[in-house]
Amino acid sequence: MDQDQAEFLMALNRVHDGLALARGSARARRGAAVPATGIGGPVEHVLGVLRGITPTEALADWHHVTRFAEVDGAPGPLRFGTARVGLGAGRCADLPVVLPLLGSGHVVINPPDPSWHGTLAHECAAEVSAIVDNLVLRALASTPPRSLLVVGDRFMPAFLDRDDVYEQRLAFDIDPTGPGQMDNLLARLNQDVERIRRTGRDHWRLLILSDLGSVLSAQHMEELAWLLRAGPECGLHAILIDTPVPPGVVAETVHVSPRRIRATTTGPLLDVRPDGVPIPGSPAMSALDERLSRGGVPATGLLPEHWWTESTKDGLVAAVGDVGGAVERLRLGDSPPHALIGGPSGSGKTNFIYALLIGLATRYSPDEVEFHLLDFKESVSFAAFAPSAADPSWLPHARLIGVNINQDREFGLAMLRHLAEQLRIRSAAVKRHGVKDIAGLREADPAGRWPRVVAVVDEFQVLLADRDAVTEEAATLLEDLARRGRSFGIHLVLSSQDVSGIEALWGRPALVAQLTLRVALPGATRVLADDNEAALALPRYHAIVNHQSGVRGHDRRVRIPHFDDAVLAGTQLQLWDRRRVDAPEPSVFDGDHVPELLAAADYRALRASPAGERVALLGRTFDVADRSAQVVLNGAPGRNIAVIGTRPDEVHGVLSAATASLAKQCTVADARFTVVSGGSDSIAADVRHLLAAHGHRPDFVERQDIPAFLSGLAEPASPGPRHYVVFAGVDAAHSVLRQPCANGSTGHELLRQILADAPETGVHLLAWWRGVHRLKQDLSDFGTQFDDQIGIWVALDVQGSELSGLPGADLITWHPRPRRGLWFDRAAHSRPRPLVPFAPVRSGEPR
């Protein structure tokens, strides 16, 4: 122990000598500061001594540790907690508690009473871990890079359980009970000590070992005692837990029990509170990440010096990691045109995609490259790139973002259709200018805007999961985009956990052959060539990058830095600040979001319209342009809407959206509304109030008055304003409708007549049935075509097989999902399309 450390201990003893423990009352008060009188001088002296002999990294509160030591030197005592000392007059101070370790001796953590039964590993594991974690992290913070080797057992700090730590040989695990492990460790350390005595210390070694008295033989304990005595002058130190201290070993002791922690450096009267270990993302842990990434390039080190200065005319380049400290760049262009990324869950696929996107976004402006991002996982990997209430910024390059897609394969198909349309537009422009590819087009049309498009589909196998029309069309579009996209600046980046089971790719070699850039994350199979298993033994944060379709001999083993939330958010904010003032926000499809009618652009654009041009909005389509499902209610036959389903909230959403959108386009003078309550009084009442809020005066028909209402509606009348009848629960009124009315016809017969005469009378029915069978039964008439009555339908929780017989519904495959539906308009569609019903519109909401 040197003179400075001896002075430190003497100063602490002066503090302890000055403690006034009157009748021990202070010790009995839980959490109260230990009183001290007349010791202002000694406390300040202690703090001054600490500051003089201990580096900031070893003493400062963790919140103030932002970087680790870079040069070698005496580490000094290491802080692991605080002790509260009273200064009198209601004042107190939290005195840093430190332990001499590196360059001094060892630390022993034992129970206060040798006769105590039990082990610290079982009774006080959290307390012991806090002490060990603080000492090890302080040791790392106060020593230069790669100068400390940690060998530990069960108390090895969790923050060292990282692949890059073991890869750089900065830490090793050991099990003292394992066969031969202690023999090998003691023999190796013995050799190291002998060598260091001859040549001098090369780096520090820190052992973390527990409960050795019960697992080591007498011979092993003698060898360990010799190492502990000889170790400090050779840079070998130990933290021993639940282990007796051999004679002649210089060690400070920390006594731990379930009730208190005390240390020999603070005396027998001060309770020690271990510091909280910094959380991930804190300044200290960021400094640790930076330290452990030495030999590699950190995430921020991949960013170019000058942003948005490069052109994509000849292709794309992005720095994604490093090989031996040299930055590794990934390329997309004519060769390779597209990428396939693979690896099991948790292998780092999303982190690699972040590296790729940030590398492209910082190198090229939004006029040079655009992103279409789709994530089929049950997560929000790309949500950070979209604006939100908490963060209004977005990634300026993103034009389309799909999150929480899960089973909404139709939206993935919509994106592929959009890309196919972009391909058609670019192909036409290339032909028009007499050039052959995107590079020639940009030269021939310098005033045009022709950015390259990077379409990223994470877990794309979901899009091709079923044997149905969606899979068939998606695979066909992917193949065409992969084959022709390279010439027109459209590049696919497909990510999957395992491509071996994607049946839709079988028999489509043209698609697979175009995915020549292969990126295999740790544990990936079938991403590289079948005989290339280079990724199976990869450590975390590494990838095999292969530009030759995964063929052996072309692998690049690349280290990928971790792109944490702080790096992503900070980089995106800088990119957002650079955007043009008129830069559009990306179109965002969130599968978990329930769309609001009042927020829909189609609804906000509605104005007063002639009767034959009014549209009813039903929900949001699966469309990249964020359009609403809308139908025109003109004078053609069958311009009536049937809503089919048993979930009232979704039915309410469709009916209220259709009603509100119609009400917005007309006035009391040119439209009439009637609300009929067949059995759902709540929906009917809400629609009635909604119409009143729009300035209309709707008629309201109770269930018992339905026959009289239908009889009057069926009577011939002179043409008047359009009459919109909202019938909530037609099948619920079955017992009323089957009864003869005043003219002898049943309500069902009158309803059919009203629908048949609707083109002449100007009546439009917006009605709800709970099932397809009852709908067919209510409207069946051998003399009338069904689609002359109902030409528009919305099916919610209805199986596709049940829809047979409805217009356009033959031979369709559809499995209902919550808050999803099918809709069909015979005037516009050849087959049904999916939609997301709007949330119910309430009368109190602003229009």
LUMVOBA-465169 format. One record per residue (C-alpha): x, y, z; residue in three letters. Coordinates in steps of 0.2 Angstrom, whole numbers, plus 5000, padded with zeros to 4 digits. Layout:
N
XYZALA...
END
This chain:
847
500050005000MET500850174995ASP500850335005GLN499350414997ASP498250265000GLN498850255018ALA498450435020GLU496650405014PHE496350265026LEU497050375040MET495850515035ALA494450395035LEU494950335053ASN494950515059ARG493150535053VAL492650375062HIS493450435078ASP492450585077GLY490750505076LEU489650535091ALA488550385093LEU487650445109ALA486950285117ARG486850205100GLY485250285096SER485750335078ALA486150155073ARG484350105078ALA483550235067ARG483350145050ARG483950265036GLY484450405047ALA486150485044ALA487550435057VAL487850595067PRO489550675068ALA490050825077THR491550935074GLY492150835059ILE491850955045GLY493650965043GLY494050775042PRO492550745030VAL493250885018GLU494950815020HIS494450645016VAL493550705000LEU495050804996GLY496250654998VAL495050544987LEU495050674973ARG496950684974GLY497350504973ILE495850434963THR495450464945PRO493750534941THR493150374933GLU493550274949ALA492650404961LEU491350504952ALA489450464953ASP489050364938TRP487950504930HIS489550604928HIS490650464920VAL490550494902THR492150414896ARG493450284902PHE495250304905ALA496450304890GLU498150304897VAL498950184910ASP499250244927GLY498850194945ALA496950164946PRO496850204964GLY495450154976PRO493850104967LEU492150174973ARG490750044975PHE489450144986GLY489150284998THR488950305017ALA487950445024ARG488850555038VAL487950685048GLY488850855049LEU487750925063GLY486451065062ALA485350955051GLY486750935038ARG487450775031CYS488550715017ALA488650555007ASP490450495008LEU491050394993PRO491550225000VAL493050154990VAL494149994991LEU495949984986PRO496049844973LEU497149864957LEU498949894962GLY498549864981SER497849694985GLY496149604985HIS494349624991VAL493449495001VAL491549495003ILE491049385018ASN489649375030PRO489949475046PRO489949325058ASP490949175053PRO489649065062SER488349125050TRP487448985042HIS487048995023GLY487949065008THR487949245001LEU487549174984ALA485849114991HIS485449245005GLU486249404998CYS486549374979ALA485849544974ALA486949644987GLU488549544982VAL488149564963SER487949754966ALA489649764974ILE490549654962VAL489749744947ASP490249914953ASN492049864957LEU492249784940VAL491449924930LEU492550054940ARG494049944936ALA493649954918LEU493350134918ALA494950184927SER496150074916THR496550094897PRO495749984884PRO496249804883ARG497249814899SER496049724911LEU495649534909LEU494249474920VAL494049294925VAL492449254935GLY491149124940ASP489349144944ARG489649324950PHE490349384933MET489449544929PRO488049534917ALA488649684907PHE490149574902LEU489049444894ASP489349504877ARG490049414861ASP491249554858ASP491949544876VAL492449354874TYR492949384856GLU494249504861GLN494749394876ARG494349524889LEU493349404900ALA493249214903PHE491949114913ASP492548984925ILE491648854935ASP492748814950PRO491748644952THR492048594934GLY493248454931PRO495048524929GLY494548704928GLN495348764944MET496948654940ASP497048744923ASN496748914930LEU497948904944LEU499348824933ALA499048964920ARG499049104933LEU500649024941ASN501549034924GLN500949214922ASP501649274939VAL503349194936GLU503449274918ARG502849444925ILE504149434938ARG505449424925ARG504749534911THR503649654920GLY501749674921ARG500849674904ASP499049704910HIS497949684925TRP497049524929ARG495549514940LEU494749354947LEU493049344954ILE492849174964LEU491549124977SER491348984990ASP493048914987LEU493248845004GLY491948715000SER492548664983VAL494448674983LEU495548544990SER496948595003ALA498248584989GLN497248704978HIS496948824993MET498848824996GLU499148864978GLU497849004978LEU498549074994ALA500349094986TRP499549174970LEU498549304981LEU500149344991ARG501249364975ALA499849434964GLY499749614968PRO501549664963GLU501149564946CYS499449644943GLY498449494949LEU496949544960HIS495449444966ALA493749474973ILE493349334984LEU491549294990ILE491149175004ASP492949125005THR494149135020PRO495649245018VAL497349145019PRO498649215031PRO499849345024GLY498549405010VAL498249595009VAL496449615007ALA495049735012GLU493449655018THR491649695015VAL490449615027HIS488749585019VAL487149525028SER485349535023PRO485149695035ARG486749795031ARG488349815022ILE489949875030ARG491749885025ALA493449885033THR493850055025THR492350135033THR492450055050GLY491149965060PRO489850105062LEU489450165044LEU488250075033ASP488650065015VAL487450085001ARG488050014985PRO487950124970ASP486650074957GLY487449994941VAL487150114926PRO485750054915ILE485950024896PRO486050184886GLY486750284901SER488350384899PRO489350264908ALA488650114898MET488850204882SER490650234887ALA490850044890LEU490050004873ASP491250124865GLU492750044875ARG492249864870LEU492049904852SER493849954851ARG494549864836GLY492949894828GLY492050044821VAL490550114832PRO488950154824ALA489250334823THR490950304815GLY490050234800LEU489250394796LEU490050494782PRO490950654785GLU489850754773HIS487950704772TRP486850714756TRP488350744744THR488350584734GLU487450534718SER486550364716THR486650374697LYS487750224696ASP487150134711GLY487050134730LEU488450124743VAL488150104762ALA489450084776ALA488649944787VAL490149884798GLY491949844798ASP493249704794VAL494749724806GLY494449904809GLY494249944790ALA492450014786VAL491549884775GLU490349954762ARG488849864754LEU488349904736ARG486749884727LEU486549924708GLY486749834692ASP487749694701SER487149654714PRO485449724712PRO484449644727HIS484849574744ALA484249424754LEU484549444773ILE484349294784GLY484549234802GLY483549164816PRO482549274828SER483649384839GLY485149364827SER485249544823GLY484349564806LYS483449724811THR485049794818ASN485849764801PHE484349834792ILE484549994803TYR486450004798ALA485949994779LEU484550124780LEU485550244790ILE487050224779GLY486050264764LEU485050404772ALA486650494778THR487550474761ARG486150514749TYR484750654750SER482950604748PRO483050654730ASP484350514727GLU483550374736VAL481850334743GLU481350194756PHE479750084756HIS479849994773LEU478749844778LEU478849734793ASP477849584795PHE478449544812LYS477349574827GLU478349724831SER478649904827VAL480449894820SER480150044807PHE478950144818ALA480350254824ALA480550314806PHE478750384805ALA478050534814PRO477050514830SER476350614844ALA477850594855ALA479150624841ASP478550724826PRO480150694816SER480250564802TRP481550494791LEU481450604775PRO481850464763HIS480450354769ALA478950364757ARG477950214764LEU478050134781ILE477049974786GLY477149914804VAL476149794814ASN475649714798ILE475649534805ASN474249444795GLN473849594783ASP474749514768ARG473549624757GLU474549774762PHE476149694757GLY475349654740LEU474749834738ALA476549894741MET477149774727LEU475749834715ARG476350014719HIS478149964715LEU477549874699ALA476750034694GLU478350134697GLN479250004686LEU477950034672ARG478150224673ILE480050214673ARG480050094659SER478950204649ALA480150354652ALA481650254647VAL480850214631LYS480250384628ARG482050454630HIS482850314620GLY484050254634VAL484250084642LYS484250114661ASP484050234676ILE485750304674ALA485350354656GLY483650414660LEU484450534673ARG485650604661GLU484350624647ALA483050704659ASP484050804672PRO482550904677ALA481550744681GLY481550664699ARG482150484697TRP482750424714PRO483250244717ARG481950154727VAL482450034741VAL481049914746ALA481349824763VAL480249684768VAL480649614784ASP480049434787GLU479449434769PHE478949244770GLN477349294779VAL476849374762LEU477049204753LEU476349094767ALA474749034760ASP474248944744ARG473049074738ASP472849214726ALA473849334737VAL475349224737THR475249194718GLU475149374714GLU476449424726ALA477749304720ALA477349354702THR477649534706LEU479249494716LEU479949394702GLU479549534689ASP480349674701LEU481849564704ALA482149534686ARG481849704679ARG482049824694GLY483949834692ARG483749934676SER482550054683PHE483350084700GLY482149984711ILE483049864723HIS482349734734LEU482949694752VAL482049544758LEU482349484776SER481849314783SER482149194797GLN482249044786ASP481949034767VAL482048844766SER480148824769GLY479448954757ILE478548854745GLU478149004734ALA479949014729LEU480048834723TRP480048834705GLY480449014703ARG482349014701PRO482249184692ALA481749264708LEU483049184719VAL484449204706ALA484249394706GLN484549404725LEU486349394723THR486849494738LEU486749374753ARG486849434771VAL486849294784ALA486749334802LEU487349214816PRO486449044815GLY485749074797ALA485348924786THR485048914768ARG485349104765VAL487049064758LEU487448924746ALA486948754753ASP488748704756ASP489148864764ASN488948854783GLU490049004788ALA488649094797ALA488348944810LEU489748994821ALA489649184820LEU489649284836PRO488349414839ARG488449584830TYR489249494815HIS488749444798ALA489349354783ILE489149474767VAL489249384751ASN489049474734HIS489049304724GLN487449224729SER488249144744GLY489549044735VAL490948984746ARG492549084744GLY491649254743HIS491249284761ASP491649444771ARG491549424789ARG490949594795VAL490649664812ARG489049764813ILE488949894827PRO487449914838HIS486250044832PHE485350084848ASP483850204851ASP484950354854ALA485950334838VAL484450304828LEU483450454836ALA484950574835GLY485350534817THR483550544811GLN483350714820LEU484850784810GLN484150714794LEU482450784797TRP483150954801ASP483950944783ARG482350904774ARG481451024762ARG480151134770VAL478851054758ASP479450874761ALA477950764762PRO477650644777GLU477750454773PRO476250364771SER476050254786VAL475050094788PHE474950034806ASP474049864808GLY473549904826ASP472850074823HIS470950094821VAL470750234807PRO469650384811GLU468450444798LEU468650624803LEU470550614800ALA470350534783ALA470950644769ALA469450584758ASP468250634771TYR469050804774ARG468950834755ALA467050804754LEU465950944748ARG464150974744ALA463850864728SER462450824716PRO461350684721ALA462150564708GLY463950594713GLU463850574732ARG464950444739VAL464850344755ALA466550304764LEU466650134772LEU468450114779GLY470250124775ARG470850024760THR472449924760PHE473250044749ASP474950144749VAL474050304746ALA473050294762ASP471350304753ARG469650264759SER468450134753ALA467150234744GLN465650194734VAL464550304723VAL462650304727LEU461950354710ASN460350304701GLY460950144694ALA460149974700PRO460849894716GLY461650054723ARG461249994741ASN462449944754ILE462349784765ALA463449764780VAL463649584786ILE464349544803GLY464049504821THR465349624829ARG464249784834PRO465749904835ASP466349864818GLU464649874810VAL464350034819HIS465950104812GLY465450054794VAL463650124795LEU464150284804SER465550324792ALA464450294777ALA463050404785THR464150544790ALA465050554773SER463350564764LEU462650694777ALA464150804773LYS463850814755GLN461950864756CYS460750974765THR459050954772VAL458351024756ALA459150904744ASP459150744755ALA458050644767ARG458750524780PHE457750394789THR458450284803VAL457650114806VAL457950024822SER457649834819GLY458449774835GLY460049874838SER459350034847ASP461050094852SER461750094834ILE460150174827ALA460150304841ALA461950354838ASP461650364819VAL460150474822ARG461150594834HIS462550594821LEU461350654807LEU460650784819ALA462450844822ALA462650874803HIS461150984803GLY459850854796HIS458150804804ARG458050614801PRO456550514804ASP456650384816PHE455650214815VAL455450104830GLU455349914827ARG453449904829GLN453250044816ASP454249954802ILE452749884793PRO451950054791ALA453550134786PHE453850004772LEU452050014766SER452150204764GLY453950194756LEU453250064743ALA451850174738GLU452050264721PRO452650444724ALA453250584713SER455150604712PRO455950704727GLY457650714735PRO458650564738ARG458050464752HIS459450374762TYR458750234774VAL459850174787VAL459150004793PHE460049944809ALA459749754811GLY458649694797VAL458649514802ASP458349564820ALA456649624814ALA456249464805HIS454649424816SER453949594811VAL454449584793LEU453649414790ARG451949484795GLN450749544782PRO450549724781CYS448949834777ALA449049794759ASN449249604762GLY451149604757SER452449554770THR453749664776GLY455049564766HIS454049574750GLU453949764752LEU455749784756LEU456149684739ARG454949794730GLN455749954737ILE457449894732LEU456849854714ALA456050024712ASP457550114720ALA458250184704PRO456650274700GLU456150324718THR457850384723GLY457950274738VAL459650204745HIS459650064758LEU461150054770LEU460749904780ALA461449784793TRP461249594793TRP462149484806ARG462349334793GLY462349304775VAL461049164776HIS459749284783ARG460249414770LEU459849294756LYS458249234764GLN457649414767ASP457949474749LEU457749314739SER456549334724ASP456549214710PHE456049354698GLY457449474703THR459349464702GLN460149484719PHE461449614713ASP459949714706ASP459549734725GLN461249744733ILE462649794723GLY463849844737ILE464249734752TRP465449744767VAL465749574776ALA466549584793LEU466749424803ASP466149304789VAL467049164782GLN467349174763GLY466449014759SER464849084767GLU464849234755LEU464549124740SER463049194730GLY463349374734LEU463949474719PRO465849444716GLY465949324730ALA466049154721ASP467649044724LEU468549174736ILE469749124750THR469449234766TRP469749204784HIS468949344795PRO470149434807ARG469749564820PRO469449744813ARG469649684795ARG468349654782GLY467949624764LEU467049744753TRP466349734735PHE465649864723ASP464949774707ARG465149944698ALA467049954701ALA467749784706HIS467949614698SER468249534715ARG468149584734PRO469449684742ARG469949704760PRO469749854771LEU469949914789VAL468249984796PRO468250154803PHE468050184821ALA466250224826PRO465850404823VAL465050484838ARG463850634837SER464850744848GLY466450734837GLU466850894827PRO466450874808ARG
END
